[in-house]
Amino acid sequence: MFTVFLAALAGASFGGLTVAVQWGIRRCADLEVGAFIAVAIGAIAVAVVSVPSAAAAGIDVGGLLPFFGAGLLAPGASQIMMTLAVRNAGPARAGILMGAAPLFSILIALAVLGESFRLPIAIGTFLIVLGSVAMVGEGEHSYRHGRRGAVLALLCAVLFASRDNLLRWGARGDDISPFLAATSSLLAATAFSLIYLALQKPRDLRARVLQALPAFAPAGLALALGYGTLLLALDKGQVSIVSPLHATGSLWAVLLAAVFIGRSEGISHRTVLAALLVVAGGVLIGTFR
């Protein structure tokens, strides 16, 4: 039961992350700094929780390398893309399309890891494609660059899938604390974002960070909660239980956007249908993979 709670909380947290990012965007237009703040706060929060694990078992730097490398992909590069996707497409639509990650994950696993392709996975793939097409083909809404945001959200899904397969490949047989693993990934993401900022917009960086901190702090806390609970759930329970509940993040994104953002998000029946299709496909792939 505790595993179910953790997995459901992870799904809700990642769904809430897109809404928290939109909340930050409306209060501060410095998106790249916002992405950095989110991953930095996430790293600090998880690092504090991981101190007992590090003190008890020590730190296996070699075992943490796959998690560090995965963090460069997501939430390293993905957090910047996610912030831009939310600005252009809105949190609900971005959250739905990022929910297509299981589709890309199984395609990568088929090609690289040699995993099997069974009928339930084929059905799940079809449902995700159908939901994504419904979302991308949706009519104009209140966001001016919705299609650009859709492309960025799908790129995020590819990065999520690449991260998952890297972890699946690199962490086989390792007994790593989930909090230390999450800390490694978020520290890598923080380093990536900081280097990106230093190369792209280095002027007045400290002042910009302090100015954007209140706006994007909730996104950082949502990111920390999502990563921590997801890895803890995977450590304690079976993937077939955790993955379907984590896949509900798309529905949480739609629900939370409707509650906290309201009419400006322009959630339609087609948006809800797309979310249901993507979640159903993700549940099938997560259950039978």
C-alpha positions as a Markdown table, in Angstrom:
| # | Residue | x | y | z |
|---|---|---|---|---|
| 1 | Met | 0.0 | 0.0 | 0.0 |
| 2 | Phe | 2.9 | 2.4 | 0.8 |
| 3 | Thr | 4.4 | 1.7 | -2.7 |
| 4 | Val | 1.0 | 2.6 | -4.3 |
| 5 | Phe | 0.9 | 5.8 | -2.3 |
| 6 | Leu | 4.4 | 6.8 | -3.3 |
| 7 | Ala | 3.8 | 6.0 | -7.0 |
| 8 | Ala | 0.6 | 8.0 | -7.0 |
| 9 | Leu | 2.3 | 10.9 | -5.3 |
| 10 | Ala | 5.1 | 10.8 | -7.9 |
| 11 | Gly | 2.5 | 11.0 | -10.7 |
| 12 | Ala | 0.7 | 13.9 | -9.0 |
| 13 | Ser | 4.0 | 15.7 | -8.3 |
| 14 | Phe | 5.1 | 15.5 | -11.9 |
| 15 | Gly | 1.7 | 16.6 | -13.1 |
| 16 | Gly | 1.9 | 19.5 | -10.6 |
| 17 | Leu | 5.4 | 20.4 | -11.9 |
| 18 | Thr | 4.1 | 21.7 | -15.2 |
| 19 | Val | 1.5 | 23.9 | -13.4 |
| 20 | Ala | 4.1 | 25.2 | -11.0 |
| 21 | Val | 6.3 | 26.1 | -13.9 |
| 22 | Gln | 3.4 | 28.0 | -15.5 |
| 23 | Trp | 2.8 | 29.8 | -12.1 |
| 24 | Gly | 6.5 | 30.8 | -12.2 |
| 25 | Ile | 6.4 | 32.0 | -15.8 |
| 26 | Arg | 3.5 | 34.3 | -15.0 |
| 27 | Arg | 5.6 | 36.0 | -12.3 |
| 28 | Cys | 9.0 | 36.0 | -13.9 |
| 29 | Ala | 9.8 | 36.0 | -17.7 |
| 30 | Asp | 13.4 | 34.8 | -17.2 |
| 31 | Leu | 12.7 | 31.2 | -18.2 |
| 32 | Glu | 16.3 | 29.8 | -18.3 |
| 33 | Val | 17.0 | 31.1 | -14.8 |
| 34 | Gly | 13.6 | 29.6 | -13.8 |
| 35 | Ala | 14.7 | 26.2 | -15.1 |
| 36 | Phe | 18.0 | 26.4 | -13.1 |
| 37 | Ile | 16.2 | 27.4 | -9.9 |
| 38 | Ala | 13.8 | 24.4 | -10.2 |
| 39 | Val | 16.5 | 21.8 | -10.6 |
| 40 | Ala | 18.8 | 23.5 | -8.0 |
| 41 | Ile | 16.1 | 23.6 | -5.3 |
| 42 | Gly | 15.1 | 20.1 | -6.2 |
| 43 | Ala | 18.8 | 19.0 | -5.7 |
| 44 | Ile | 19.1 | 20.7 | -2.4 |
| 45 | Ala | 15.8 | 19.3 | -1.0 |
| 46 | Val | 16.6 | 15.7 | -2.0 |
| 47 | Ala | 20.3 | 16.0 | -0.9 |
| 48 | Val | 19.1 | 17.0 | 2.6 |
| 49 | Val | 16.9 | 13.9 | 2.8 |
| 50 | Ser | 19.7 | 11.7 | 1.5 |
| 51 | Val | 22.1 | 12.6 | 4.3 |
| 52 | Pro | 21.1 | 9.6 | 6.5 |
| 53 | Ser | 21.5 | 7.2 | 3.6 |
| 54 | Ala | 25.0 | 8.6 | 2.8 |
| 55 | Ala | 26.0 | 8.5 | 6.4 |
| 56 | Ala | 24.9 | 4.9 | 6.9 |
| 57 | Ala | 26.1 | 3.3 | 3.7 |
| 58 | Gly | 28.6 | 5.7 | 2.3 |
| 59 | Ile | 28.7 | 7.0 | -1.3 |
| 60 | Asp | 29.6 | 4.7 | -4.2 |
| 61 | Val | 30.7 | 7.3 | -6.8 |
| 62 | Gly | 31.0 | 4.6 | -9.5 |
| 63 | Gly | 27.5 | 3.3 | -8.9 |
| 64 | Leu | 26.1 | 6.8 | -9.0 |
| 65 | Leu | 27.6 | 7.6 | -12.4 |
| 66 | Pro | 24.6 | 6.3 | -14.5 |
| 67 | Phe | 22.3 | 8.5 | -12.4 |
| 68 | Phe | 24.5 | 11.5 | -12.9 |
| 69 | Gly | 24.6 | 10.9 | -16.7 |
| 70 | Ala | 20.8 | 10.4 | -16.8 |
| 71 | Gly | 20.4 | 13.7 | -14.9 |
| 72 | Leu | 22.2 | 15.6 | -17.7 |
| 73 | Leu | 19.4 | 14.5 | -20.0 |
| 74 | Ala | 16.5 | 14.8 | -17.6 |
| 75 | Pro | 15.9 | 17.0 | -15.8 |
| 76 | Gly | 19.1 | 18.7 | -17.1 |
| 77 | Ala | 18.3 | 19.5 | -20.8 |
| 78 | Ser | 14.6 | 18.6 | -20.3 |
| 79 | Gln | 13.8 | 21.2 | -17.7 |
| 80 | Ile | 14.8 | 24.0 | -20.0 |
| 81 | Met | 12.7 | 22.5 | -22.8 |
| 82 | Met | 9.8 | 21.9 | -20.4 |
| 83 | Thr | 9.8 | 25.5 | -19.3 |
| 84 | Leu | 9.6 | 26.7 | -22.9 |
| 85 | Ala | 7.0 | 24.0 | -23.8 |
| 86 | Val | 4.8 | 25.2 | -20.9 |
| 87 | Arg | 5.1 | 28.8 | -21.9 |
| 88 | Asn | 4.1 | 28.0 | -25.6 |
| 89 | Ala | 1.6 | 25.2 | -25.1 |
| 90 | Gly | 0.3 | 25.6 | -21.5 |
| 91 | Pro | 0.9 | 23.1 | -18.6 |
| 92 | Ala | -2.0 | 20.8 | -19.5 |
| 93 | Arg | -1.1 | 20.2 | -23.1 |
| 94 | Ala | 2.7 | 20.0 | -22.4 |
| 95 | Gly | 2.0 | 17.5 | -19.6 |
| 96 | Ile | -0.1 | 15.3 | -21.9 |
| 97 | Leu | 2.5 | 15.2 | -24.6 |
| 98 | Met | 5.3 | 14.6 | -22.2 |
| 99 | Gly | 3.2 | 11.6 | -21.1 |
| 100 | Ala | 4.2 | 10.0 | -24.4 |
| 101 | Ala | 7.6 | 9.1 | -22.8 |
| 102 | Pro | 6.7 | 5.4 | -22.4 |
| 103 | Leu | 6.2 | 5.1 | -26.2 |
| 104 | Phe | 9.7 | 6.4 | -26.9 |
| 105 | Ser | 11.1 | 4.4 | -24.0 |
| 106 | Ile | 9.9 | 1.1 | -25.4 |
| 107 | Leu | 11.0 | 2.0 | -28.9 |
| 108 | Ile | 14.5 | 2.7 | -27.6 |
| 109 | Ala | 14.4 | -0.5 | -25.5 |
| 110 | Leu | 13.5 | -2.5 | -28.5 |
| 111 | Ala | 16.3 | -1.2 | -30.5 |
| 112 | Val | 19.1 | -1.0 | -27.9 |
| 113 | Leu | 18.2 | -3.4 | -25.0 |
| 114 | Gly | 16.5 | -6.1 | -27.1 |
| 115 | Glu | 13.2 | -6.1 | -25.1 |
| 116 | Ser | 10.2 | -7.9 | -26.6 |
| 117 | Phe | 7.2 | -6.3 | -28.2 |
| 118 | Arg | 4.0 | -7.9 | -27.1 |
| 119 | Leu | 0.3 | -7.2 | -28.0 |
| 120 | Pro | -0.5 | -5.1 | -24.9 |
| 121 | Ile | 2.5 | -2.9 | -25.6 |
| 122 | Ala | 1.4 | -2.5 | -29.2 |
| 123 | Ile | -2.1 | -1.4 | -28.0 |
| 124 | Gly | -0.5 | 1.0 | -25.5 |
| 125 | Thr | 1.7 | 2.4 | -28.3 |
| 126 | Phe | -1.4 | 2.9 | -30.5 |
| 127 | Leu | -3.2 | 4.7 | -27.7 |
| 128 | Ile | -0.4 | 7.1 | -27.0 |
| 129 | Val | 0.1 | 7.9 | -30.7 |
| 130 | Leu | -3.7 | 8.5 | -31.0 |
| 131 | Gly | -3.7 | 10.8 | -27.9 |
| 132 | Ser | -0.7 | 12.7 | -29.1 |
| 133 | Val | -2.2 | 13.2 | -32.6 |
| 134 | Ala | -5.4 | 14.4 | -31.0 |
| 135 | Met | -3.4 | 16.9 | -28.9 |
| 136 | Val | -1.1 | 18.1 | -31.7 |
| 137 | Gly | -4.0 | 18.4 | -34.1 |
| 138 | Glu | -6.1 | 20.4 | -31.7 |
| 139 | Gly | -7.4 | 23.8 | -32.8 |
| 140 | Glu | -5.9 | 27.1 | -31.8 |
| 141 | His | -6.2 | 28.1 | -28.2 |
| 142 | Ser | -5.1 | 30.9 | -26.0 |
| 143 | Tyr | -1.4 | 30.1 | -26.4 |
| 144 | Arg | 0.1 | 31.8 | -29.4 |
| 145 | His | 2.7 | 29.1 | -30.2 |
| 146 | Gly | 1.0 | 25.9 | -29.2 |
| 147 | Arg | 2.5 | 23.8 | -32.0 |
| 148 | Arg | 6.0 | 24.9 | -31.1 |
| 149 | Gly | 5.3 | 24.0 | -27.5 |
| 150 | Ala | 4.0 | 20.6 | -28.6 |
| 151 | Val | 7.2 | 19.8 | -30.4 |
| 152 | Leu | 9.2 | 20.9 | -27.3 |
| 153 | Ala | 7.1 | 18.7 | -25.1 |
| 154 | Leu | 7.6 | 15.7 | -27.3 |
| 155 | Leu | 11.3 | 16.4 | -27.3 |
| 156 | Cys | 11.1 | 16.3 | -23.5 |
| 157 | Ala | 9.4 | 12.9 | -23.7 |
| 158 | Val | 12.3 | 11.6 | -25.8 |
| 159 | Leu | 14.7 | 12.9 | -23.2 |
| 160 | Phe | 12.7 | 11.2 | -20.4 |
| 161 | Ala | 12.7 | 7.9 | -22.4 |
| 162 | Ser | 16.4 | 8.1 | -23.0 |
| 163 | Arg | 17.1 | 8.8 | -19.3 |
| 164 | Asp | 14.9 | 5.8 | -18.3 |
| 165 | Asn | 16.7 | 3.4 | -20.6 |
| 166 | Leu | 20.1 | 4.7 | -19.5 |
| 167 | Leu | 19.2 | 4.0 | -15.9 |
| 168 | Arg | 17.8 | 0.6 | -16.9 |
| 169 | Trp | 21.1 | -0.2 | -18.7 |
| 170 | Gly | 23.5 | 1.3 | -16.2 |
| 171 | Ala | 22.0 | 0.4 | -12.9 |
| 172 | Arg | 21.5 | -3.3 | -13.4 |
| 173 | Gly | 22.5 | -5.2 | -10.2 |
| 174 | Asp | 23.4 | -2.1 | -8.3 |
| 175 | Asp | 22.0 | -1.5 | -4.8 |
| 176 | Ile | 21.9 | 2.3 | -4.7 |
| 177 | Ser | 19.9 | 4.4 | -2.2 |
| 178 | Pro | 17.0 | 6.0 | -4.2 |
| 179 | Phe | 17.6 | 9.3 | -2.5 |
| 180 | Leu | 21.3 | 9.3 | -3.4 |
| 181 | Ala | 20.3 | 8.4 | -7.0 |
| 182 | Ala | 17.9 | 11.2 | -7.1 |
| 183 | Thr | 20.4 | 13.6 | -5.7 |
| 184 | Ser | 23.0 | 12.6 | -8.3 |
| 185 | Ser | 20.5 | 13.2 | -11.1 |
| 186 | Leu | 19.4 | 16.6 | -9.8 |
| 187 | Leu | 23.0 | 17.7 | -9.2 |
| 188 | Ala | 23.9 | 16.8 | -12.7 |
| 189 | Ala | 20.8 | 18.8 | -14.0 |
| 190 | Thr | 21.9 | 21.8 | -11.8 |
| 191 | Ala | 25.4 | 21.7 | -13.3 |
| 192 | Phe | 24.0 | 21.5 | -16.8 |
| 193 | Ser | 21.6 | 24.4 | -16.3 |
| 194 | Leu | 24.3 | 26.6 | -14.7 |
| 195 | Ile | 26.8 | 26.0 | -17.5 |
| 196 | Tyr | 24.0 | 26.8 | -20.0 |
| 197 | Leu | 23.3 | 30.1 | -18.3 |
| 198 | Ala | 26.9 | 30.9 | -18.0 |
| 199 | Leu | 27.4 | 30.4 | -21.8 |
| 200 | Gln | 24.1 | 32.0 | -22.9 |
| 201 | Lys | 23.3 | 34.9 | -20.6 |
| 202 | Pro | 26.1 | 35.4 | -18.0 |
| 203 | Arg | 25.3 | 39.1 | -17.1 |
| 204 | Asp | 23.9 | 39.9 | -13.7 |
| 205 | Leu | 23.3 | 36.2 | -13.1 |
| 206 | Arg | 23.2 | 36.4 | -9.3 |
| 207 | Ala | 20.6 | 39.2 | -9.3 |
| 208 | Arg | 18.5 | 37.4 | -11.8 |
| 209 | Val | 18.5 | 34.2 | -9.7 |
| 210 | Leu | 17.5 | 36.1 | -6.6 |
| 211 | Gln | 14.7 | 37.9 | -8.5 |
| 212 | Ala | 13.3 | 34.7 | -10.0 |
| 213 | Leu | 13.7 | 32.5 | -6.9 |
| 214 | Pro | 10.2 | 33.1 | -5.3 |
| 215 | Ala | 8.5 | 32.5 | -8.7 |
| 216 | Phe | 10.1 | 29.1 | -9.4 |
| 217 | Ala | 10.7 | 27.7 | -5.9 |
| 218 | Pro | 7.4 | 25.7 | -6.0 |
| 219 | Ala | 8.5 | 24.0 | -9.2 |
| 220 | Gly | 11.7 | 23.0 | -7.5 |
| 221 | Leu | 9.8 | 21.5 | -4.6 |
| 222 | Ala | 7.5 | 19.6 | -7.0 |
| 223 | Leu | 10.5 | 18.3 | -8.9 |
| 224 | Ala | 12.2 | 17.1 | -5.7 |
| 225 | Leu | 9.0 | 15.4 | -4.4 |
| 226 | Gly | 8.4 | 13.7 | -7.8 |
| 227 | Tyr | 11.9 | 12.3 | -8.2 |
| 228 | Gly | 12.3 | 11.3 | -4.6 |
| 229 | Thr | 8.9 | 9.5 | -4.4 |
| 230 | Leu | 9.3 | 7.8 | -7.8 |
| 231 | Leu | 12.8 | 6.3 | -7.1 |
| 232 | Leu | 11.7 | 5.3 | -3.6 |
| 233 | Ala | 8.6 | 3.6 | -5.0 |
| 234 | Leu | 10.7 | 1.8 | -7.6 |
| 235 | Asp | 13.1 | 0.7 | -4.8 |
| 236 | Lys | 10.3 | -0.7 | -2.7 |
| 237 | Gly | 7.8 | -2.0 | -5.3 |
| 238 | Gln | 7.4 | -3.7 | -8.7 |
| 239 | Val | 7.7 | -1.7 | -11.9 |
| 240 | Ser | 4.3 | -3.1 | -13.0 |
| 241 | Ile | 2.7 | -1.3 | -10.0 |
| 242 | Val | 4.7 | 1.9 | -10.0 |
| 243 | Ser | 4.7 | 2.7 | -13.7 |
| 244 | Pro | 1.0 | 2.8 | -14.3 |
| 245 | Leu | 0.4 | 5.1 | -11.3 |
| 246 | His | 3.3 | 7.3 | -12.3 |
| 247 | Ala | 1.8 | 7.5 | -15.8 |
| 248 | Thr | -1.2 | 9.4 | -14.4 |
| 249 | Gly | 0.9 | 12.5 | -14.3 |
| 250 | Ser | -0.8 | 13.7 | -17.6 |
| 251 | Leu | -4.2 | 13.6 | -16.0 |
| 252 | Trp | -2.9 | 15.4 | -12.9 |
| 253 | Ala | -1.5 | 18.1 | -15.2 |
| 254 | Val | -4.9 | 18.6 | -16.7 |
| 255 | Leu | -6.8 | 18.5 | -13.4 |
| 256 | Leu | -4.4 | 20.9 | -11.6 |
| 257 | Ala | -4.3 | 23.3 | -14.5 |
| 258 | Ala | -8.1 | 23.4 | -14.5 |
| 259 | Val | -8.1 | 24.1 | -10.8 |
| 260 | Phe | -5.3 | 26.6 | -10.4 |
| 261 | Ile | -5.2 | 28.3 | -13.9 |
| 262 | Gly | -8.8 | 28.0 | -15.0 |
| 263 | Arg | -10.3 | 29.3 | -18.2 |
| 264 | Ser | -7.1 | 30.8 | -19.6 |
| 265 | Glu | -5.7 | 27.2 | -20.0 |
| 266 | Gly | -8.6 | 26.5 | -22.5 |
| 267 | Ile | -9.1 | 22.9 | -21.5 |
| 268 | Ser | -11.6 | 21.2 | -23.9 |
| 269 | His | -13.2 | 17.8 | -24.1 |
| 270 | Arg | -10.5 | 16.9 | -26.7 |
| 271 | Thr | -7.8 | 17.8 | -24.2 |
| 272 | Val | -9.3 | 15.5 | -21.6 |
| 273 | Leu | -9.7 | 12.7 | -24.2 |
| 274 | Ala | -6.1 | 13.1 | -25.3 |
| 275 | Ala | -5.0 | 12.9 | -21.7 |
| 276 | Leu | -7.0 | 9.7 | -21.1 |
| 277 | Leu | -5.6 | 8.0 | -24.2 |
| 278 | Val | -2.0 | 8.9 | -23.3 |
| 279 | Val | -2.4 | 7.7 | -19.7 |
| 280 | Ala | -4.1 | 4.5 | -20.8 |
| 281 | Gly | -1.3 | 3.8 | -23.3 |
| 282 | Gly | 1.3 | 4.5 | -20.6 |
| 283 | Val | -0.4 | 2.2 | -18.1 |
| 284 | Leu | -0.4 | -0.7 | -20.6 |
| 285 | Ile | 3.3 | -0.2 | -21.6 |
| 286 | Gly | 4.3 | 0.2 | -17.9 |
| 287 | Thr | 2.3 | -2.9 | -16.8 |
| 288 | Phe | 3.4 | -5.3 | -19.5 |
| 289 | Arg | 6.9 | -4.1 | -20.4 |
